[in-house]
Amino acid sequence: MGIKAMLRSFLLRAALAAPLTLAISGAGPMKPAANPNLPPADNAKLARDIFAELISYHSSETIGTAPVAKAIYVRLKAAGFSGTDLQLLTIPEYPRHAQVVVRLRGKGHGKPVLWIAHTDVVEAKPEDWTLPPFKLTEKDGYFYGRGTSDMKDSDVAVMASLIRLKKEGYVPERDIIAAFTSDEEGGPANGVQFLLKNHRALIDAGLVVNPDGASGAYEKSKRKFFNVGTSEKTYASFNAVVTNKGGHSSEPRPDNALYEMANALGRLQEYKFPITLNATTRSYFAHVAGLQSGQTRADMMAVSMQRPDMAAAERLARSPDNNALLRTTCVPTMIEGGHAENALPQRVKLTIQCRLMPSDSVINVKAVLEKVMGNPAITLNVIEPVFSGPESPPTPELMGTVEKTVHSMWPNVPVFPAMAAGASDSIFTLNAGIPTYGISGSWGDMEDVRAHGRDERTRVSSFYEGVEFTYRLMKALTGKPK
Protein backbone atom coordinates (compact mmCIF):
# COMPACT_ATOMS: atom_id res chain seq x y z
CA MET A 1 0.00 0.00 0.00
CA GLY A 2 1.00 3.59 -0.30
CA ILE A 3 2.49 4.91 2.93
CA LYS A 4 2.07 8.65 2.80
CA ALA A 5 -1.13 8.52 4.81
CA MET A 6 0.32 6.02 7.28
CA LEU A 7 3.41 8.13 7.84
CA ARG A 8 1.42 11.35 8.21
CA SER A 9 -0.87 9.80 10.79
CA PHE A 10 2.03 8.28 12.68
CA LEU A 11 4.01 11.51 12.82
CA LEU A 12 0.97 13.48 13.90
CA ARG A 13 0.41 11.23 16.90
CA ALA A 14 4.07 11.57 17.80
CA ALA A 15 3.87 15.35 17.70
CA LEU A 16 0.44 16.07 19.21
CA ALA A 17 1.99 17.80 22.21
CA ALA A 18 3.64 20.38 19.99
CA PRO A 19 2.61 24.03 19.83
CA LEU A 20 1.31 24.94 16.38
CA THR A 21 2.95 28.07 15.01
CA LEU A 22 3.22 27.80 11.24
CA ALA A 23 -0.04 28.94 9.68
CA ILE A 24 -1.20 28.55 6.12
CA SER A 25 -2.27 31.79 4.48
CA GLY A 26 -5.90 32.23 5.38
CA ALA A 27 -8.21 29.94 7.33
CA GLY A 28 -9.63 26.74 5.93
CA PRO A 29 -9.13 25.35 2.43
CA MET A 30 -7.40 27.76 0.05
CA LYS A 31 -8.34 28.36 -3.53
CA PRO A 32 -5.50 28.07 -6.02
CA ALA A 33 -5.69 31.76 -6.92
CA ALA A 34 -4.78 32.73 -3.33
CA ASN A 35 -1.68 30.57 -3.29
CA PRO A 36 1.60 32.28 -4.26
CA ASN A 37 3.17 28.90 -5.06
CA LEU A 38 1.19 28.09 -8.18
CA PRO A 39 2.70 26.73 -11.37
CA PRO A 40 2.17 28.91 -14.47
CA ALA A 41 -1.45 29.08 -15.56
CA ASP A 42 -0.96 26.90 -18.64
CA ASN A 43 0.83 24.21 -16.64
CA ALA A 44 -1.79 24.38 -13.88
CA LYS A 45 -4.57 23.90 -16.43
CA LEU A 46 -2.70 21.01 -18.05
CA ALA A 47 -2.21 19.39 -14.64
CA ARG A 48 -5.89 19.64 -13.82
CA ASP A 49 -6.89 18.20 -17.19
CA ILE A 50 -4.52 15.26 -16.74
CA PHE A 51 -5.77 14.78 -13.17
CA ALA A 52 -9.37 14.50 -14.34
CA GLU A 53 -8.35 12.01 -17.02
CA LEU A 54 -6.31 9.77 -14.71
CA ILE A 55 -8.94 9.72 -11.97
CA SER A 56 -11.51 8.55 -14.53
CA TYR A 57 -9.64 5.25 -14.96
CA HIS A 58 -10.69 2.43 -12.66
CA SER A 59 -7.13 1.17 -12.27
CA SER A 60 -7.52 -1.22 -9.35
CA GLU A 61 -5.73 -4.56 -9.41
CA THR A 62 -8.83 -6.38 -10.68
CA ILE A 63 -9.15 -4.03 -13.67
CA GLY A 64 -5.51 -3.28 -14.40
CA THR A 65 -3.36 -0.30 -15.31
CA ALA A 66 -3.00 -0.76 -19.08
CA PRO A 67 -5.65 1.90 -19.97
CA VAL A 68 -4.25 4.55 -17.62
CA ALA A 69 -0.70 3.76 -18.76
CA LYS A 70 -1.78 4.26 -22.39
CA ALA A 71 -3.30 7.64 -21.46
CA ILE A 72 -0.04 8.70 -19.80
CA TYR A 73 1.92 7.54 -22.84
CA VAL A 74 -0.30 9.52 -25.23
CA ARG A 75 0.03 12.69 -23.14
CA LEU A 76 3.82 12.47 -22.97
CA LYS A 77 4.12 11.68 -26.66
CA ALA A 78 2.05 14.75 -27.49
CA ALA A 79 4.46 16.79 -25.35
CA GLY A 80 7.40 15.77 -27.53
CA PHE A 81 8.81 12.66 -25.85
CA SER A 82 9.40 9.88 -28.35
CA GLY A 83 11.54 6.96 -29.47
CA THR A 84 13.60 5.24 -26.83
CA ASP A 85 12.85 8.12 -24.45
CA LEU A 86 9.23 7.05 -24.12
CA GLN A 87 8.21 3.43 -23.78
CA LEU A 88 4.96 1.64 -22.96
CA LEU A 89 5.72 -1.81 -21.55
CA THR A 90 3.17 -4.52 -20.85
CA ILE A 91 3.99 -7.39 -18.52
CA PRO A 92 3.64 -10.47 -20.79
CA GLU A 93 2.17 -12.72 -18.10
CA TYR A 94 -0.26 -10.01 -17.00
CA PRO A 95 -1.40 -8.07 -20.09
CA ARG A 96 -3.84 -5.93 -18.10
CA HIS A 97 -0.89 -4.26 -16.35
CA ALA A 98 1.44 -1.83 -18.11
CA GLN A 99 4.23 0.61 -17.32
CA VAL A 100 5.39 3.85 -18.88
CA VAL A 101 9.04 4.91 -18.74
CA VAL A 102 9.98 8.40 -19.93
CA ARG A 103 13.37 10.11 -19.99
CA LEU A 104 14.38 13.77 -20.27
CA ARG A 105 17.91 13.70 -21.64
CA GLY A 106 20.60 15.67 -19.87
CA LYS A 107 24.32 16.35 -20.20
CA GLY A 108 25.34 13.00 -18.75
CA HIS A 109 27.07 14.48 -15.71
CA GLY A 110 26.22 11.67 -13.33
CA LYS A 111 23.70 8.87 -13.13
CA PRO A 112 20.04 9.78 -13.68
CA VAL A 113 17.48 10.69 -11.05
CA LEU A 114 14.48 8.39 -11.22
CA TRP A 115 10.94 9.19 -10.08
CA ILE A 116 8.74 6.14 -9.41
CA ALA A 117 4.99 6.64 -9.31
CA HIS A 118 2.38 3.89 -9.18
CA THR A 119 -0.82 4.28 -11.18
CA ASP A 120 -2.93 1.59 -9.52
CA VAL A 121 -5.47 2.38 -6.83
CA VAL A 122 -7.35 0.54 -4.11
CA GLU A 123 -10.82 -0.65 -5.10
CA ALA A 124 -13.69 1.81 -4.55
CA LYS A 125 -17.36 0.85 -4.63
CA PRO A 126 -19.61 3.67 -5.91
CA GLU A 127 -22.41 2.64 -3.54
CA ASP A 128 -20.13 3.34 -0.57
CA TRP A 129 -19.18 6.85 -1.69
CA THR A 130 -21.16 10.07 -1.56
CA LEU A 131 -19.48 11.19 -4.82
CA PRO A 132 -18.47 9.16 -7.89
CA PRO A 133 -15.09 7.58 -7.07
CA PHE A 134 -13.86 7.51 -10.67
CA LYS A 135 -14.72 11.08 -11.57
CA LEU A 136 -12.73 14.10 -10.42
CA THR A 137 -15.07 16.34 -8.42
CA GLU A 138 -14.04 19.75 -7.10
CA LYS A 139 -16.07 20.74 -4.08
CA ASP A 140 -15.52 23.11 -1.13
CA GLY A 141 -11.80 23.47 -1.82
CA TYR A 142 -11.10 19.76 -2.32
CA PHE A 143 -10.62 17.39 -5.22
CA TYR A 144 -12.51 14.12 -4.63
CA GLY A 145 -11.94 10.78 -6.34
CA ARG A 146 -10.09 7.50 -5.90
CA GLY A 147 -6.40 8.22 -6.21
CA THR A 148 -6.58 11.94 -5.46
CA SER A 149 -4.17 11.45 -2.56
CA ASP A 150 -2.74 7.97 -3.26
CA MET A 151 -1.22 8.69 -5.65
CA LYS A 152 -2.53 10.01 -8.94
CA ASP A 153 -1.99 13.53 -7.66
CA SER A 154 1.74 12.77 -7.60
CA ASP A 155 1.56 10.98 -10.98
CA VAL A 156 0.21 14.22 -12.41
CA ALA A 157 2.83 16.34 -10.63
CA VAL A 158 5.62 14.29 -12.18
CA MET A 159 4.03 14.32 -15.64
CA ALA A 160 3.23 18.05 -15.61
CA SER A 161 6.73 18.92 -14.41
CA LEU A 162 8.41 16.87 -17.13
CA ILE A 163 6.18 18.41 -19.79
CA ARG A 164 6.95 21.90 -18.47
CA LEU A 165 10.71 21.24 -18.45
CA LYS A 166 10.51 19.83 -21.98
CA LYS A 167 8.61 22.87 -23.19
CA GLU A 168 11.12 25.22 -21.57
CA GLY A 169 14.03 23.43 -23.24
CA TYR A 170 15.60 22.57 -19.90
CA VAL A 171 18.70 20.38 -20.21
CA PRO A 172 19.52 18.83 -16.83
CA GLU A 173 23.05 17.98 -15.76
CA ARG A 174 21.93 14.35 -15.57
CA ASP A 175 18.95 12.58 -17.08
CA ILE A 176 15.55 12.66 -15.42
CA ILE A 177 13.59 9.41 -15.67
CA ALA A 178 10.03 8.73 -14.56
CA ALA A 179 8.44 5.29 -14.30
CA PHE A 180 4.66 5.05 -13.96
CA THR A 181 4.02 1.56 -12.65
CA SER A 182 1.43 -1.07 -11.69
CA ASP A 183 0.38 -3.08 -8.66
CA GLU A 184 1.94 -1.21 -5.76
CA GLU A 185 -1.29 -1.60 -3.84
CA GLY A 186 -1.22 -5.37 -4.25
CA GLY A 187 -1.38 -7.98 -6.95
CA PRO A 188 1.02 -10.14 -8.93
CA ALA A 189 2.27 -7.55 -11.44
CA ASN A 190 4.38 -5.05 -9.51
CA GLY A 191 5.81 -2.72 -12.11
CA VAL A 192 8.95 -1.67 -10.27
CA GLN A 193 9.95 -5.29 -9.76
CA PHE A 194 9.21 -6.03 -13.42
CA LEU A 195 11.33 -3.11 -14.65
CA LEU A 196 14.26 -3.89 -12.37
CA LYS A 197 14.27 -7.52 -13.46
CA ASN A 198 13.63 -7.11 -17.19
CA HIS A 199 14.51 -3.52 -18.14
CA ARG A 200 17.06 -2.38 -15.57
CA ALA A 201 18.91 -0.24 -18.13
CA LEU A 202 15.77 1.86 -18.71
CA ILE A 203 15.51 2.90 -15.08
CA ASP A 204 19.06 2.52 -13.77
CA ALA A 205 19.70 5.57 -11.65
CA GLY A 206 21.94 7.04 -9.01
CA LEU A 207 19.02 8.32 -6.96
CA VAL A 208 15.32 7.49 -6.71
CA VAL A 209 12.53 9.81 -5.58
CA ASN A 210 9.28 8.14 -4.58
CA PRO A 211 6.44 10.65 -4.03
CA ASP A 212 4.51 7.86 -2.30
CA GLY A 213 6.97 7.88 0.58
CA ALA A 214 6.45 11.06 2.59
CA SER A 215 5.14 14.61 2.39
CA GLY A 216 4.11 17.69 4.29
CA ALA A 217 1.54 17.60 7.04
CA TYR A 218 -0.80 20.19 8.45
CA GLU A 219 -3.21 20.16 11.32
CA LYS A 220 -6.16 22.53 11.63
CA SER A 221 -4.94 24.44 8.56
CA LYS A 222 -1.51 25.01 10.08
CA ARG A 223 1.64 23.58 8.58
CA LYS A 224 3.27 21.14 10.95
CA PHE A 225 6.34 19.65 9.29
CA PHE A 226 7.74 18.22 6.07
CA ASN A 227 9.28 14.79 6.25
CA VAL A 228 11.61 12.96 3.90
CA GLY A 229 11.38 9.19 3.82
CA THR A 230 14.92 7.88 4.10
CA SER A 231 14.18 4.41 5.42
CA GLU A 232 11.45 1.78 5.42
CA LYS A 233 10.86 -1.29 7.47
CA THR A 234 10.19 -4.34 5.38
CA TYR A 235 7.59 -6.95 6.12
CA ALA A 236 7.83 -10.71 6.33
CA SER A 237 4.92 -13.03 6.99
CA PHE A 238 5.50 -16.47 8.49
CA ASN A 239 3.31 -19.53 8.82
CA ALA A 240 3.88 -21.48 12.02
CA VAL A 241 2.37 -24.96 11.81
CA VAL A 242 2.08 -27.77 14.32
CA THR A 243 0.57 -31.16 13.36
CA ASN A 244 -0.70 -34.02 15.49
CA LYS A 245 -2.22 -37.47 14.97
CA GLY A 246 -5.42 -36.17 16.58
CA GLY A 247 -8.03 -38.45 18.06
CA HIS A 248 -11.39 -38.43 19.76
CA SER A 249 -12.25 -35.48 22.00
CA SER A 250 -13.45 -37.91 24.70
CA GLU A 251 -9.82 -38.90 25.27
CA PRO A 252 -7.78 -35.68 25.54
CA ARG A 253 -3.98 -35.83 25.68
CA PRO A 254 -1.30 -33.34 26.80
CA ASP A 255 0.11 -33.08 23.26
CA ASN A 256 -2.94 -31.18 21.96
CA ALA A 257 -1.86 -29.09 18.94
CA LEU A 258 -3.85 -26.09 20.14
CA TYR A 259 -2.12 -26.17 23.53
CA GLU A 260 1.27 -26.39 21.85
CA MET A 261 0.55 -23.36 19.70
CA ALA A 262 -0.99 -21.46 22.60
CA ASN A 263 2.13 -22.01 24.70
CA ALA A 264 4.30 -20.79 21.84
CA LEU A 265 2.04 -17.74 21.47
CA GLY A 266 2.47 -16.90 25.13
CA ARG A 267 6.24 -16.91 24.76
CA LEU A 268 6.01 -14.79 21.61
CA GLN A 269 3.82 -12.26 23.42
CA GLU A 270 6.48 -11.72 26.06
CA TYR A 271 9.43 -11.37 23.70
CA LYS A 272 10.80 -8.01 22.53
CA PHE A 273 13.36 -7.64 19.78
CA PRO A 274 16.39 -5.49 20.69
CA ILE A 275 16.27 -1.72 20.37
CA THR A 276 17.86 -0.66 17.07
CA LEU A 277 18.53 2.88 15.89
CA ASN A 278 19.89 4.27 12.64
CA ALA A 279 20.74 7.70 11.24
CA THR A 280 17.13 8.28 10.20
CA THR A 281 15.50 7.42 13.52
CA ARG A 282 18.15 9.31 15.52
CA SER A 283 17.50 12.41 13.45
CA TYR A 284 13.77 11.87 13.67
CA PHE A 285 13.75 11.69 17.47
CA ALA A 286 16.05 14.70 17.71
CA HIS A 287 13.64 16.79 15.63
CA VAL A 288 10.42 15.54 17.22
CA ALA A 289 11.90 16.11 20.69
CA GLY A 290 11.64 19.82 19.99
CA LEU A 291 7.88 19.41 19.68
CA GLN A 292 7.57 17.68 23.06
CA SER A 293 8.05 18.55 26.71
CA GLY A 294 9.03 16.95 30.01
CA GLN A 295 10.18 13.34 30.19
CA THR A 296 9.19 12.56 26.59
CA ARG A 297 11.37 15.38 25.31
CA ALA A 298 14.29 14.26 27.45
CA ASP A 299 13.91 10.63 26.40
CA MET A 300 13.77 11.47 22.70
CA MET A 301 16.92 13.54 22.98
CA ALA A 302 18.59 10.72 24.90
CA VAL A 303 17.87 8.14 22.19
CA SER A 304 18.99 10.48 19.42
CA MET A 305 22.56 10.42 20.70
CA GLN A 306 25.30 8.33 19.09
CA ARG A 307 25.23 6.23 22.24
CA PRO A 308 21.49 6.07 22.92
CA ASP A 309 20.09 5.68 26.43
CA MET A 310 18.42 2.25 26.39
CA ALA A 311 16.29 2.99 29.45
CA ALA A 312 14.93 6.08 27.70
CA ALA A 313 14.29 4.01 24.59
CA GLU A 314 12.28 1.45 26.56
CA ARG A 315 10.18 4.22 28.11
CA LEU A 316 9.43 5.59 24.64
CA ALA A 317 8.66 2.08 23.39
CA ARG A 318 5.67 1.88 25.74
CA SER A 319 3.92 3.79 22.95
CA PRO A 320 3.13 1.47 20.01
CA ASP A 321 4.02 4.29 17.59
CA ASN A 322 7.50 4.76 19.02
CA ASN A 323 7.99 1.04 19.54
CA ALA A 324 7.49 0.51 15.79
CA LEU A 325 10.44 2.82 15.11
CA LEU A 326 12.73 1.35 17.72
CA ARG A 327 12.79 -2.37 16.98
CA THR A 328 11.75 -5.20 14.71
CA THR A 329 8.24 -6.32 15.64
CA CYS A 330 6.38 -9.60 15.13
CA VAL A 331 2.72 -10.12 15.90
CA PRO A 332 0.23 -12.97 15.31
CA THR A 333 -2.52 -11.91 12.93
CA MET A 334 -4.45 -15.10 12.03
CA ILE A 335 -4.94 -18.58 13.43
CA GLU A 336 -6.79 -21.61 12.16
CA GLY A 337 -6.98 -25.14 13.46
CA GLY A 338 -9.09 -28.19 14.12
CA HIS A 339 -11.46 -29.99 11.82
CA ALA A 340 -14.38 -31.05 14.01
CA GLU A 341 -15.80 -30.08 17.39
CA ASN A 342 -15.57 -33.64 18.68
CA ALA A 343 -12.03 -34.33 17.48
CA LEU A 344 -8.59 -33.44 18.75
CA PRO A 345 -6.97 -30.97 16.34
CA GLN A 346 -4.64 -32.52 13.80
CA ARG A 347 -3.25 -29.24 12.53
CA VAL A 348 -2.99 -25.65 13.79
CA LYS A 349 -1.61 -22.84 11.64
CA LEU A 350 -0.62 -19.41 12.92
CA THR A 351 0.26 -16.43 10.71
CA ILE A 352 2.85 -14.05 12.12
CA GLN A 353 3.44 -10.64 10.56
CA CYS A 354 6.88 -9.14 11.16
CA ARG A 355 8.13 -5.65 10.36
CA LEU A 356 11.90 -5.68 10.11
CA MET A 357 14.28 -2.84 10.80
CA PRO A 358 16.39 -2.10 7.69
CA SER A 359 19.46 -3.64 9.33
CA ASP A 360 17.64 -6.85 10.27
CA SER A 361 17.28 -9.97 8.12
CA VAL A 362 14.62 -12.60 7.54
CA ILE A 363 17.11 -15.34 8.43
CA ASN A 364 17.78 -13.73 11.80
CA VAL A 365 14.10 -13.10 12.56
CA LYS A 366 13.16 -16.68 11.65
CA ALA A 367 15.88 -18.02 13.95
CA VAL A 368 14.71 -15.75 16.79
CA LEU A 369 11.08 -16.82 16.37
CA GLU A 370 12.01 -20.50 16.39
CA LYS A 371 14.00 -20.02 19.59
CA VAL A 372 11.30 -17.94 21.28
CA MET A 373 8.48 -20.33 20.38
CA GLY A 374 10.64 -23.08 21.82
CA ASN A 375 8.99 -26.10 20.23
CA PRO A 376 10.78 -28.09 17.51
CA ALA A 377 7.44 -29.62 16.55
CA ILE A 378 6.36 -26.23 15.20
CA THR A 379 7.60 -25.61 11.66
CA LEU A 380 8.12 -22.01 10.60
CA ASN A 381 8.20 -20.87 6.97
CA VAL A 382 8.23 -17.54 5.14
CA ILE A 383 5.00 -17.20 3.18
CA GLU A 384 6.43 -15.31 0.20
CA PRO A 385 9.73 -13.79 -0.96
CA VAL A 386 10.87 -10.87 1.15
CA PHE A 387 12.48 -7.71 -0.18
CA SER A 388 14.53 -5.51 2.07
CA GLY A 389 16.90 -2.65 1.56
CA PRO A 390 19.31 -0.52 3.53
CA GLU A 391 18.63 2.91 4.89
CA SER A 392 19.27 5.75 2.43
CA PRO A 393 21.39 8.07 4.56
CA PRO A 394 19.88 11.51 5.21
CA THR A 395 23.04 13.19 3.96
CA PRO A 396 23.53 16.94 4.44
CA GLU A 397 23.64 17.37 0.66
CA LEU A 398 20.33 15.63 0.01
CA MET A 399 18.52 17.04 3.02
CA GLY A 400 19.89 20.50 2.29
CA THR A 401 18.59 20.40 -1.28
CA VAL A 402 15.15 19.27 -0.17
CA GLU A 403 15.04 21.81 2.67
CA LYS A 404 16.00 24.65 0.32
CA THR A 405 13.26 23.61 -2.11
CA VAL A 406 10.69 23.31 0.68
CA HIS A 407 11.63 26.70 2.14
CA SER A 408 11.40 28.34 -1.29
CA MET A 409 7.67 27.70 -0.98
CA TRP A 410 7.02 27.31 2.75
CA PRO A 411 9.63 29.20 4.80
CA ASN A 412 10.56 27.92 8.26
CA VAL A 413 8.65 24.63 8.03
CA PRO A 414 10.68 21.94 9.85
CA VAL A 415 12.17 19.40 7.44
CA PHE A 416 13.45 16.11 8.82
CA PRO A 417 13.91 12.45 7.84
CA ALA A 418 11.55 9.69 8.88
CA MET A 419 11.40 5.92 8.73
CA ALA A 420 8.13 4.32 7.68
CA ALA A 421 6.80 1.35 9.62
CA GLY A 422 5.07 0.25 6.42
CA ALA A 423 6.51 -0.38 2.97
CA SER A 424 6.13 1.01 -0.54
CA ASP A 425 7.75 0.43 -3.92
CA SER A 426 10.86 2.04 -2.45
CA ILE A 427 11.69 -1.32 -0.92
CA PHE A 428 12.45 -2.73 -4.40
CA THR A 429 14.80 0.06 -5.48
CA LEU A 430 16.49 -0.05 -2.08
CA ASN A 431 16.90 -3.80 -2.51
CA ALA A 432 18.47 -3.09 -5.91
CA GLY A 433 21.07 -0.90 -4.23
CA ILE A 434 19.76 2.49 -5.38
CA PRO A 435 19.47 5.21 -2.71
CA THR A 436 15.76 6.00 -2.49
CA TYR A 437 13.95 8.87 -0.80
CA GLY A 438 10.26 9.47 -0.19
CA ILE A 439 9.54 13.07 -1.19
CA SER A 440 6.22 14.57 -2.24
CA GLY A 441 5.09 18.16 -2.50
CA SER A 442 1.53 17.37 -1.48
CA TRP A 443 0.31 18.23 2.01
CA GLY A 444 -2.13 16.07 3.92
CA ASP A 445 -4.78 16.83 6.52
CA MET A 446 -3.66 14.97 9.61
CA GLU A 447 -7.10 14.77 11.19
CA ASP A 448 -8.76 13.44 8.04
CA VAL A 449 -6.70 10.78 6.28
CA ARG A 450 -8.86 9.26 3.51
CA ALA A 451 -6.38 7.36 1.36
CA HIS A 452 -7.81 3.87 0.69
CA GLY A 453 -11.05 5.03 2.28
CA ARG A 454 -14.42 6.45 1.32
CA ASP A 455 -14.57 9.87 -0.37
CA GLU A 456 -10.79 10.11 -0.80
CA ARG A 457 -9.73 13.69 -1.37
CA THR A 458 -6.91 16.22 -1.45
CA ARG A 459 -6.99 19.96 -1.05
CA VAL A 460 -7.11 21.85 -4.31
CA SER A 461 -4.29 24.04 -3.03
CA SER A 462 -2.21 21.00 -2.12
CA PHE A 463 -2.59 19.54 -5.59
CA TYR A 464 -1.29 22.65 -7.34
CA GLU A 465 1.45 23.12 -4.75
CA GLY A 466 2.56 19.56 -5.37
CA VAL A 467 2.87 20.24 -9.08
CA GLU A 468 5.02 23.32 -8.48
CA PHE A 469 7.15 21.66 -5.80
CA THR A 470 7.90 18.67 -8.02
CA TYR A 471 9.06 20.98 -10.81
CA ARG A 472 11.36 22.85 -8.44
CA LEU A 473 12.73 19.65 -6.92
CA MET A 474 13.48 18.18 -10.35
CA LYS A 475 15.57 21.24 -11.19
CA ALA A 476 17.22 21.32 -7.78
CA LEU A 477 18.34 17.68 -8.00
CA THR A 478 19.52 17.87 -11.61
CA GLY A 479 20.84 21.38 -12.01
CA LYS A 480 24.40 22.66 -11.60
CA PRO A 481 25.74 22.45 -8.04
CA LYS A 482 25.84 25.83 -6.36
VENQUIQUI-V700984 format. One record per backbone hydrogen bond with DSSP energy under -0.5 kcal/mol. NH is the residue of the N-H (numbers start at 0). CO is the residue of the C=O. If there is no record, write none. Layout:
# VENQUIQUI-V700984
<<NH:CO> <NH:CO>>
This chain:
# VENQUIQUI-V700984
<<2:211> <3:211> <6:2> <7:3> <8:4> <9:5> <10:6> <11:7> <12:8> <13:9> <14:10> <14:11> <15:12> <17:14> <20:18> <21:222> <22:20> <23:220> <33:30> <34:31> <35:33> <37:34> <43:39> <44:40> <45:41> <46:42> <47:43> <48:44> <49:45> <50:46> <51:47> <52:48> <53:49> <54:50> <55:51> <56:53> <58:56> <62:59> <63:59> <64:95> <65:95> <68:64> <69:65> <70:66> <71:67> <72:68> <73:69> <74:70> <75:71> <76:72> <77:73> <78:74> <79:76> <80:75> <84:81> <85:82> <86:100> <88:86> <88:98> <89:87> <90:93> <90:96> <91:89> <93:90> <96:93> <98:88> <99:179> <100:86> <101:177> <102:84> <103:175> <104:102> <106:171> <108:172> <109:107> <112:174> <113:206> <114:176> <115:208> <116:178> <118:180> <119:180> <120:58> <125:123> <127:124> <128:124> <128:125> <134:131> <136:143> <138:136> <138:141> <141:138> <142:457> <143:136> <143:141> <144:455> <145:132> <147:144> <151:146> <152:146> <153:150> <154:150> <155:151> <156:152> <157:153> <158:154> <159:155> <160:156> <161:157> <162:158> <163:159> <164:160> <165:161> <166:162> <167:163> <168:164> <168:165> <169:164> <171:169> <172:477> <173:477> <175:103> <176:112> <177:101> <178:114> <179:99> <180:116> <180:178> <190:181> <193:189> <194:190> <195:191> <196:192> <197:193> <198:194> <201:198> <202:198> <202:199> <203:199> <205:111> <206:111> <207:434> <208:113> <209:436> <210:115> <210:208> <212:209> <215:441> <216:224> <217:443> <218:221> <221:218> <222:21> <223:216> <224:216> <225:413> <226:214> <227:415> <228:226> <228:437> <229:227> <229:417> <230:417> <232:419> <232:421> <233:355> <235:353> <237:351> <238:380> <239:237> <239:349> <240:238> <240:378> <241:347> <243:345> <246:343> <248:341> <250:247> <255:252> <256:344> <259:255> <260:256> <261:257> <262:258> <263:259> <264:260> <265:261> <266:262> <267:263> <268:264> <269:265> <270:266> <270:267> <272:327> <275:325> <281:277> <282:278> <283:279> <284:280> <285:281> <286:282> <287:283> <288:284> <289:285> <289:286> <290:287> <291:288> <295:292> <296:292> <297:293> <298:294> <299:295> <300:296> <301:297> <302:298> <303:299> <304:301> <307:305> <308:301> <309:307> <312:308> <313:309> <314:310> <315:311> <316:312> <317:314> <318:315> <319:317> <322:318> <323:319> <324:320> <324:321> <325:321> <325:322> <326:322> <328:354> <330:352> <332:350> <333:350> <335:348> <337:346> <342:339> <343:246> <347:241> <348:335> <349:239> <350:333> <351:237> <351:349> <352:330> <353:235> <353:351> <354:328> <355:233> <355:353> <359:356> <364:360> <365:361> <366:362> <367:363> <368:364> <369:365> <370:366> <371:367> <372:368> <373:369> <377:374> <378:240> <378:376> <380:238> <382:236> <391:229> <392:390> <394:392> <398:394> <399:395> <400:396> <401:397> <402:398> <403:399> <404:400> <405:401> <406:402> <407:403> <408:404> <408:405> <409:405> <412:409> <415:225> <417:227> <419:230> <426:423> <427:424> <428:424> <429:425> <430:426> <431:427> <432:429> <433:428> <434:432> <436:207> <437:228> <438:209> <438:436> <443:215> <445:217> <445:443> <447:444> <449:447> <452:449> <455:452> <457:142> <459:140> <460:29> <462:458> <463:459> <464:460> <465:461> <466:462> <467:463> <468:464> <469:465> <470:466> <471:467> <472:468> <473:469> <474:470> <475:471> <476:472> <477:473> <478:474>>
